[in-house]
Amino acid sequence: MIKIVLKIIGILVLGAIGGIISQIFLIPYLMKTPFFEESEILESLKREIIINPTQEIIIKESEALEKAVEKVTATVLNLNSGSLAPEGENEGCGFSLTSDGQVLTQASFLLQENFIFLDGKKTDFRILKRDLKLDLALIKIEEGNLKTIPFADYNKLKPGTSVFLIGFGKVVNQGIVRTFSENLIETNVLEKENFSGCPLFTIEGQFLGLSKVSEQGEVSAIPVTKIRSFAGL
């Protein structure tokens, strides 16, 4: 019986000594070897980290969108054109280009009347410029101190860039840039509300273009470079 107990104690002592030796010498040695550093397991872990975004990244993206929406919402104006009541069907968006009352909207949205409803308030306006081909109109309203934001740098735009729209009623829809050219930005956003003629923004809260919706409900946009040229800004 005593011999068995001594054997067990000896095994435990040897195991403990072996563990200490491993921690002090063997594991640090293996950590420094090229085999461990370049192992398939480690490379697999690296790829997994790169390919699969973590919950933390998703949360940060969501927070960035919330901040951007808060930053730009005041630049989006709810418009009802013509002699319709504010709750009428002819609804659209305006975007405040300058603080002194210059507002960008769709040329096709404006009728012959000389007033619109802006955020439910009857407002006089005059047309400064209109381009029926681009379907753009620049109007001047008699309200100053409009909220403005920076324009996006179009040279830095890339496929996959996160973007969002704010439509009539301050409805938000998010997506990415699929392709872009000198004349058009194509997104993967599908229209769920009335987003035609509403501003397109980057996730940093910069103005990127004015949206247009195809018959299939796909949202594209006239680039900010075209709009700046049109408005003389």
Secondary structure, DSSP 8 states (H G I E B T S, - for coil): -HHHHHHHHHHHHHHHHHHHHIIIIIHHHHHHSHHHHT-HHHHHHHHHHHHS--HHHHHHHHHHHHHHHHHHGGGEEEEEETT--TTSS-EEEEEE-STTSEEEE-GGG--SSSEEEETTEEEEEEEEEEETTTTEEEEEES--S-----B--GGG--TT-EEEEE-TTS-EEEEEEEEE-SS-EEEEEE-SS--TT-EEEETTS-EEEEEEE-TT-EEEEEEHHHHHHHHT-
